[in-house]
Amino acid sequence: MPESGNLGVVVVSVDGSEESMNALRWALQNLKLRSPTPDSTIAGFFIIFHVQSPPSISTGLNPGSIPFGGPSDLEVPAFAAAIEAHQKRITGSILNHALGICSQFNQTKVRTHVVVGEPKEKICETVLDLHADVLVMGSRAFGPIKRMFLGSVSNYCAHHAHCPVIIIKGKDSVNKGN
C-alpha cells in the first residue's frame, strides 16, 4: 500500500505547454494525498486547473466604430461565438491531455476546474477559493527581456498565492525527481 500524505487539495495549473504537463507529472510522482481516516472520510485530490483566456479579439470589435463595410451587428456575435467555441475546444484538449497523464500514473483522485480571465490573478483567486494546500506549476524559463514584457505567471503566483507554490523548471525535472 502506498504511503499516504497529508495534502488535501493539490492544484496543478496547466496551460497546454510541455512545462505545465511536466509540472503535473512531477506532482503525480512526488506529492502524497491524504487518505481517508476513521475520523474523516475525506480523501485528498488533485485539481487540474486551466485559465482560459477571454475572447479578446471579439471583445475588441465594436461595429459602431468601423465605418463602411465593417461587420454588421449579426456578424460580431457569430464571430464571438466562433472564438468562444474554439477556445472551449482548446481547453478540452488541454484537460484531456492532462487527464491522460493522470491515468498513466493510475491517479483517479482528480478533478478539473476551468475559469476565464487573466492567468496571474485567476490562479491566485482560485487557489484561495479552493482552499488549496499547494499550487504546482511549470515555468517556461523566459529570458529577462521577454519576462519584462510578458511577465512571469509563476513568479507572480509565488509572491501572491495564499498557499505554498512549487515551480517546476525545465524538462529534466520530472526524470530526475527534482
N, C-alpha and C positions, 0 to 999 in steps of 0.2 A: 504494500500500500504506500502511495507517495506521501512524503512528508507534507503536512498542511502548514499553512502560514496564517497570518493574521490580517491579511488585506481583504477588505470587504468590497470596495469598488475601485477597480483599476481602469482608468480612462486612457485609451490609446488613440491619439489623434492621427488620422490618415488623410492624405490628400491625393493619393494615386501615385506619388513618387516612389521610387525604389527605396529611398531613405526612410520614408514613413512605413513602408512594408517591412523593412529591416528592423525598425523600432518595434513593430508588432511581433516579429519573430523573437526578438530579444526578450520582450515582456513575457511571451508564452514560455520561453525556455528558463527564465530566471526568477520570475515572481510567483510566489505561492499564495493561493487564495485561501481564505478562511473556510474551514469545513463546518458543517452544522454540528452543534454540541447538544447534549441532553437539555441544556437550559434554553437553547435557541435553535430554531430550525433554519435560520437564515444563513445561507452559504454565500461566499464571495463570488464575484463575477467580473468579467472583462466587459467594458463598453467600447465598441469600435465607434469612434466619433468622427464625423465629417462635417466640415463647414462648407456649404455650397455658396458660391459667390452670387450676389444678387444680379439679376439680369441688367447689367449696367448699360449695354448698348440700347436696349429698348427703353430704358428709363430716360436716357438722354434724348430720345426722339420726341419732338414736340411739333405736330403737324402745323400748328398755327404759326410757327416761326420759319417754315420752309416755303418760300414763295414759288409759284408756278411749277407745277409738275412734281411737287413733293407728295409724300404718302397721304392718302385720304384717312379719315377717321376710322374707316373699316380696315385698312391695311395695317395700321400700327398695332391694334390689339392682336391681330393674327400673327404679326411678326413677333410680338412679345410672347405670345403663346408658344410659337415655334422655338424660341430661345429657351423658354422655361422647360419645354418638353425635352429639348436636347440636354439641358443641364441635369434633368432628372435621370436621363439615360446614362450620363457620365457618372453621376452619383451612384446609381445602381450597379454599374460596372465596378467602381471602386470598392463598394461594400461587398459585392460578390467575390472579388479578388481577395479581400481581407478575410472573409468567412471561409474561403478555400484554404487559406493559410492556417486558420484556426482548426479546420478539420484535419489538416496534415499533422497537427500536434495533438489530435484527439481531444481538443478542448471544446466542450459543449456548453460551458457556463459563459455564454457570450450573448450580449445584446447589442443592438445598433442604435445610434442616435444621430439625427441629422438636423442641422439648423441652417438658416440662410443669413449671411451677413459678412462682416469683416472678420477674418480669422482670429486676429490677435485678441480682440475684445470678446468675441463669441466663445473662444476656447476658455478664457478665464471666467466668464459668466457661467458657462456650463459646468465646469468642474465644481464651482461653488453650489450651483443648483442641484447637482447630482451627488453632493457630499462625497466627492472622490477622496480616496486615501492617497492616491498618487496619480500623476499625469505622466505618460510616456510619449515622447515624440521624437521624430528624426530631425536631423539638421542637414541642410544642403551644402553647408560649408561655403557660403558665398565669400568672395574676397571683400576687402574693406570698402572699395568703391561701390560695388554692386550692393553691398549691405547698406551703405549710406543712402542710396536711392530707394531701394526696395524695403529696407528694414529687415529685421530678423524676427520672425514669429516666435521661434524657440527662445530667443533672448528676452523678448517682451514677456512671454509666459513665465520664464524663470524668475522674473522680477515682480510679476503682478498676480500670479495664480495663488489661490488660497490653500494650496496643498504642495507637498514636495513635487518637484519636476525632475524627471530623468530624461536627459537628452542623449540620444544615441547618434554618434558621429561616425560617418564612414561605412563602407560596405563590409569591411572585415570585422566589425564589432560583434556581429552575431556569431561568426565562425570561431572567433577567439573566446567567446563567452564574456566579453568585457562590457 
